[in-house]
Amino acid sequence: MKTKRGKTTAIAVLLVSALMVGGCGNQKTGNNTVPGTKNAEGKYDPVLTISIAKQQDENAGRYGSGEDINKNPMVDLAVEKLGIRLETTLLGGDAGNYDTKLRLALTSSEELPDVFPVYGSQMIADMIESKHVKDITADIEAYMPERLKEIYDQYPQSFYAVTKDGKIYGLACAPSLTEGQVMIIRQDWLDALNLQAPTTIDEFEAVIKAFTENDPDGNGKKDTYGFAYSGNGIYNTGWIADPVSLFSAYSGTHFPGSWQEDENGQLMYGSIHEGNKKALEKMAEWHANGWMFQEAAATGAWDAMMQFTEGKAGIFIGRPWAINSVKDVTSVAPNAVIKAYPNIKQDNGEPTYQSAELFDGCLMFNKNFNNMEAFFDYYDWIYDYAFGTGDFQYGYLENYDYDIVDGKAVYDSTLFDPVVTDPFNPKKAGILKNEPRLDNMQAYANVKAGKEPQGAAEIAAAEAFESSPATAEGYALANEHSEELLPTLLNA
């Protein structure tokens, strides 16, 4: 969760210990070993190129004629404003292939790019152990802008995986408290069967049974079931089609995959908690009764969620944006109504819990990269989006991720003037996978509370309450339950 440390910040503590242990030194060979120079306007002159690697599926989507990942409006704008050009290499088709490509670079003569994201604590540890990545401890102290230091200080956990022997070897990708999952239900099915949304495990059982056996869609066929989820991985994805709250109903804070303190103050790995065995037994019972998605064990999260879209399932658990992703259920059920509800509670009345995702991967740097000041110049520049300042008060690129229509910023491209279908996505055309945010939920809560929208996040949230009210309400609801998001206390 968000924690501050008074006058001595988390970053300051890490930096002091790191500098005492390791000191700092200049890199001598490799890419970008010569620091770039700025002209009187504060731009790099000549233009400085920073090479980055990204997963194949992090491509920015549709491009205009003659454009690609390295030639597009967002790349051009960085050259114009900063004198910095990003040169991106897309590696692998998915996360596994991406990791394979990075490992191959470690064991061959192939040069790592200047900057690259790494996902998973083991891969991060391997990168540090390889000695191919840069100790950025002194660079953080020298070049990270104060507003970014304040953000990272709120999330000291983001440094755990990238710190070894007091030295810092990477940065979490734009840390913030990502929105929690909510229970997403076919409200029209509840209404048809005169049911209320479940608030306990027993009520949840009663609802999924009714959704399976009592013909909630009224077509006279036994072709529905209660709950869709993904069971082909750990039961704690923090994403979609995730039954983690069902486990937490039996195990409290010791849900699968997370390290939390037990009653004696000792760290316990949630997956071994006895309560989670009870949850599995209950889910096996529901499965045998046909009340849940029967192919869950062999189905990924996205495909499991699609059972809801196809009108087969009545409940799934997911992040609020998923409500917009399943709205096409109306193509098979024109009268379908989707609504978000809080997750069920434990029998003792306490809430159920789920992982607090504070960041998605870490940025690491080639050990020979000697332009960290330029990196932080660029990183701070794209953060203007989160702060609603500078070049990105309303968004990144007018007519791409927003437009000004009748003097107001709009974010739904079907409302642009002229209408734009499938626009290029500048949010994915930079160093990060997505745009940085200060909080994914608070903007919606502010708008719902009646605050006059200011900045891109709140203006977009206000628009969402008009164009996608169920999704917007889901974000506001998730914000009300943000205390139920628990960061793991140990990266396994």
N, C-alpha and C positions, 0 to 999 in steps of 0.2 A: 504494500500500500504506500501511499505518499507519506514519507516521514522526513522531517527536517531535524537538523542537529544544532540548533542555536547558532552561536557565532562561529563555531568551527565546522565548516562544511565537510560532507563526505568526500568530495573531491580533494579538498585540502589535506585531509587525513591520509588519503591514498598517496597523494603526491609527496608529502613529507616523508612517509615511510619508504616510498619507492626511490626517491633521490638519495636517501641515506643508505639504502641497500646497494643500489646499482650505479648511481651516477648517470652520466649521459655522454654520448660520443657521436661524432659525425660519421655518416656512411661515406664510403669512398668510391664504390663502383656501382654500375647498373643504371636503370632508367631513372630519369629525373634526379640525378645527383647534384646538378647545379641549380641553386635556388633561382626562381624567376625574379624579374625586376619589374617594378611598377613605375609608370610615368606620373606626371604631375596630376593627372586625373584619377589616380589610384587604380588604373587598369594595368594588367600585365602586358608588357610591351618589350619584345614581341609576344604574340599570343602563346600562352603556356598550355600544352596538351597534357591532360591527366588520363591515363588509361585505366579502365575499369572492366571488371567481369561481372556478368549477371546470369542468372538462370535463363534458359531459353524461354520459359513461360513468363518471364518478366519483360518481355517485349512490350513496346508502347502501343501495339495494335495497329490500327489503320493509318497509313501514311498517304500524303499527297503524291502527285506525280513527281517522280525523280527523287523522292525522299526515302530515307531508311533510318535505322537506329542511330546512325552517326551523322545524318544530314536531315534535320527537321527544325521546326521553329524554336523548340526549347534549347537545342544545342546552339543555334544561331544567336539566341538572346543572351546566353551566357558569354559568348564571344563579344557581343556588342557591349554588354554592361560591365563585364569583369575582365575580359581578355583571357578567358579560360575556355578551352575546348575539351569536351569529354569525348573520349574514343572508347567505344564499348565493344566488347567481345561477348557474344552469347554462347554459353557453354551448356552442353547436355540438354536433354529433353525434359528432365524432371530433377527433383532434388537429389536422387540417388546418382544419376548420371553426372550431375554437376559436381558432387563430391568426388566422384571417380576422376573427373578431369583435373580437379585441384590436386588430388593425390599423385596423379601422373606427373604434374608439374613439379611436385616436390622430389620425385625420384628420377627426373630426367634433367636435361640441360635447358628445358623450356623455361623462359623467364615468367615469373608471376607478374600480373599487372600491378599498377601502382596501388590501386584500391580494389577490394573485392569483399563481398559479403560472405560470411561463413555461418552455416546453420547447424546447430547441434553441439552440445558441450564436448563430445568426444572429438569431433573434427576441430573445434577450437583448440582443445588441448594438444592435439597432434600438430597443429600449425605452430603453436608456441614451442613445442618440443623440437620441431624441425629446425628452428633458428633462422627460418626464412622470412619471418615477419618482424616488423619494427616495434621496438620499445618506444611508445609515444608519451611516456610519462612527462618528460620535460616539454614536449610540444603542446600538451594540454595546458600546462601552466603558462607557456609563452604566447600561445596563439588562440586558444578557445575564447570566444567572446563571453563576457560576463553573463549575458542572458541565457546562453547555452549552459554555462556552468551551473546556473540556478536550476535549470531543468534537470540536469543529470544528478544534482544533489538531492532531488526529490526521490530518486530511484537508485539508492546505493547498491541495491541487489544487481543492477545492470553491469557492475564491474566485477562481480564475483568470478564469472567464467573466464574473463580475459586478464586476470591478475595472477601473477606467479612470482614468488619471492619478492613481493613488494613492487614489482614492475607491471605497468599496464600495457597490454599488447593489442588493444582494440577498443572500439566504441560500439555500444549497443545502437542499433538503428533506431533513431528517433524515439527514445523511451517515453511512454505515456501509459496510463491505465486504459487498456483496450476494453471496449464495452463487454459486459458479461452476457451470458446466454439467458434467454427467457423461454418460457413454455409457449409454443405457438400452436394454436388450436383452431379447428373448424368451428367457429361460433354458431354457424347455421345448424351443425349437427347437435351441439349442445341444446340449442333452442328446440329443435325437432323432437328431441327425447326428453325435454323438460329437465335438463341437468344443469348443474353449476360446475364451473371449472374446479378441478381437484386442488385441494390444499394439503392433503396428507397422502401417505402411501396407500392407505386403504381406499380413500376416495379415488386415487389415481387408478387403482385396480378396478373399481366399480365402473369408472368412465370408459376405460379401454375395453372392458367386457361388453358394455352396452354398445360401444361403437362397432364392435365386431358382430354381435348377435341380434341387435334390435333394428337393423336396416336404417341407419341414420340418414342415408341419401334418398330413401323412399322409392327405390326402383324395384323393390320386390325380390332382389337377389342378395345372396350372401357373398358379397364381393368387397367388403370393407374390413378393416381391422383398426385397432386402437392406436398403436404406437410404432413409429418408424425410427430406426437408429442404425448406426454403423457399429459392427462388432469385430471388424477385422484388424483392429489395432488396440492400443491401450484405451481404456474407457475414461479418457480425460483429454480430449483434443482441444477444448476451449474454443471450438469453432462452430460446427453444425452437426446435427444428427448424433448428438453426444448424450449418453444417459448418465453422466456423472452425478447429477442431482439425485438420481435414484440410489446410487451407491452411498452418497452422503447422507441420505435419509437413515441409513443403518450405521454409518461410520463417522458421522459428524465432520470434523475437520480432516479426518484421515482418509480422504478419498484416494482413488488409485493414482499412482504416478507422482505424488507430491510428498515432500518431506515436511513434517510439522512436528511441533513439540507435543509430547504426551503429558499425562498428569504429573509426571516426575521431572518435567523439564528436559527430558531426553528426546533427541530426534528420532522419529519413527517414520519408516517408509510406508505410505498409506496402503500400498497394494497388499501388504501382509496383515492388515487389520482384520480381525475376525468378522467385523460387520460387513465387510465387502464380500465375504463368503456367503453370508445370509442374503445379500442383494443378488448374487448370482443364482442362488437357489430359487429365489422368488421369480427372477426373470426366466429361469428354466421352466418354472411352472406356467407362467404366462405364455411362453413359447409353445409348450405342449398343448395348451388350450386354444392356440391359434389367435391369441389376442395381440400378437406383435408380428412385425415383419419377419417372415420365416427365413429369408436368405441373408439376414443381417451379418452372420459370421463371415460371409464371403463378399461383402459389399462395402465399398468405400463410402465416405461421408456424403459426398455430393450425390451419388446415385441413390443412397438411402433417402436423402431429403426429397429426391424426385418422386418417391412414392406418394408424398403429400401432394405434389404438383399434379400427379396423374389421378388424383381423387380417390386413392386407395386407403390412405392413412389419415387419421383424425388428429394426431398430435406428433410433433417432433420438437426437439429442443435445439435452439440455435441462436446466433447473434441476431440483433434486430434487422440488419440489412437483409437477412434471409427472407424476411416477410415479403420484400419486394421481389426476391428471386422466385418465389412460389406463386406469385399472383396469377400466373397463367393457368392455375387450377380452374379459373372461370371458363376456360375453353372447353373443359369437360363437364363442369358444373357451374352453369351461368349464375346461379344464385348463391354461390359459395361466399362466405364471409370469414375473413381471417382476423384473428385477434391475439395479441400477446398478453400473457398472464405471468405473475411471479412463479418461480419454481416452488415445488411443494416444500413443506416443512418437515422436520423430524417429529416423531411422536411426542417428544417432550416440549414441543412448541418452538424449539430453536430453529433457525433457518438452515437450509442446506447450503453447501459451499461448492465452489469450483475454483479452478486455477485463475490467478490474476496474470494475464499475459502483459508484461511490461514492455516487451520489444520483440521484434521478429528478426532474429539473427544479429550478428555483429559485423561491423566493418573492420577489416584488418588491412595492413599496409605492407607492401614490399619493404624488406629491410633496407633497401638502397634508395627508397623514396625520400627525397630531401626537399619536398615542397608542401610540408604540412600547413604552412601559413596559407598557401593558396587553397588547399583543401578546406580549411576552416572558413576562408572567405566565401567559398562556394556554398558550404554547408549552412552558414549563417544566412546567406542570401536566400536560399530556398525556404528557410524558416520564416521568412517574411509572410509566407502563406498562413502559417499557424498564428502569427501575431496580428495579421491583418494590416500590415504596414508596408512601406517601401513600394517595390515594383509589383507586389502581389496582394494588394489590399482586398481585392474581390476574388482572386484566383490567379492561375498562372498565365493563361493566354486568352484574351478576349476572342470570342467566336470558336473557342475550342472547349475549354472546361467551364466557361461562363460567357454570358453576353449581357450587354446593357440594353435593355428594351424599355422605352418610355422613361428613361432616367433611373431605372432600377436594375440591379443585378439579378439575373436569372440563371439557373443551373441545369434545368431540364432542356436538353438540346432540341426537343420538339417544340419548345416555346421561343427558340432563338428567332431573330429576324435578320436574314431569312432562316427558315428551319434547317437544322443540320442533322443528318442521320449518320450514325456510327462515326463520330468525330475522332480525330487523333487525340490520344490521351497524354497530355503533358506531364501528368502526375507520375507516369512510369518512365519518363524519358530522362531522368536524372540519375544521381548516384544511388538513391534509395529505391526500394520496390514501390512504395507509395508515398504520398505526401506526408510531411511531418504534421503532427497534431499535438496540441497541449492536453486535450482531453476529448475522447470520442463521444462522450455522453452529455457533458455539461451544457453545450450549446443548445441542445434540445430542451433540457430542463429549464434553461434561462428563458427560452422563447415561450414554453408552456406556462411559466410563471408570469408572463406578461412583459418581460424586458424588451425594450426597443432593440431590434437586432443591429449589431455592429460587427463589422468584419465578415470575412468570407464564411466562416463556420456558422455563425448565427444567422446570417442571411440565407444560407443554404438550408439550415434547419427550419427557418420560417417558411421557406418555399415548400419543404417536404411536408409540413403540416397541411398544406393545401393540396399538393399533388399525390402524396403517399402517406396519408394520415396514420394508417396502421403501423407503418414502419417508424414514423416519427414518434408515435406514442410508445413504441417498443423501446426506442432509445431513452426516452424520458423515464420509462419504467425501470430499465436497466440501471439508470443513474440512481434511482431510489434504493437499489439493492447493491450498490458498489461495495459496501462493507462486507459482502459475502464473497468477495474475490480475494483469495489468499495466495500471495506469491510463495513459491517453494523456498524453503530455507536452506536447501542444498541442491546444487546441480549435479545430478548423478551422471 
